Amino acid sequence: DVKVTQSSRYLVKRTGEKVFLECVQDMDHENMFWYRQDPGLGLRLIYFSYDVKMKEKGDIPEGYSVSREKKERFSLILESASTNQTSMYLCASRGKTQYFGPGTRLLVL
Amino acid sequence: GENVEQHPSTLSVQEGDSAVIKCTYSDSASNYFPWYKQELGKGPQLIIDIRSNVGEKKDQRIAVTLNKTAKHFSLHITETQPEDSAVYFCAASKGDSWGKLQFGAGTQVVVTP
């Protein structure tokens, strides 16, 4: 079974904090993605990576950065969290098909 | 770039009836079309996918059809059950493993007993 795991299911952070969301996949996939999901807006792509140390901006990269030091791990970083980054964050990994993690629900106070 | 439209946004069906969700895409080069089911509080799960060299694919009560000429594809769920209640997303991409998926906006399906 493909497994995409995310480090936290729920997170509460304060405005201005630096936030790390971790994602790990066990299928040796080269492609990994970070999305955010908000009611009425569907799934929006933040960043993606085609290989180790490679990253490309998605549709809404502002306020975020990413890190891919190892093939299996893709991290999303909120440099200075703001209340408008309160959302559900979904990591995905893709080989011939794309699999999602369970999501991290982030609340920024 | 690719644009995927999904209809309807909500769908209410009686248990045992069929449900159909339709998606259209804009880029004729797209060749991979997955469907995801998302239950409350969980990440989307792949339920079925189809590639452009196939017109229809079935898996038990779920089927997907693809019309490349018209650039639309549909998800069919037969004999719906309460556990089919969820949000369903369609998506499209070009290429194989390297293509980014473009998602539809989602359909909330409610199956009433």
Interface residues (C-beta under 8 A of the other chain):
Chain A: V4 H29 E30 N31 F33 G42 L43 L45 F48 Y50 G58 L90 R94 G95 K96 T97 Q98 Y99 F100 G101 P102 G103
Chain B: P34 Y36 G41 K42 G43 P44 Q45 L46 D49 F89 D96 S97 W98 K100 L101 F103 G104 A105 G106
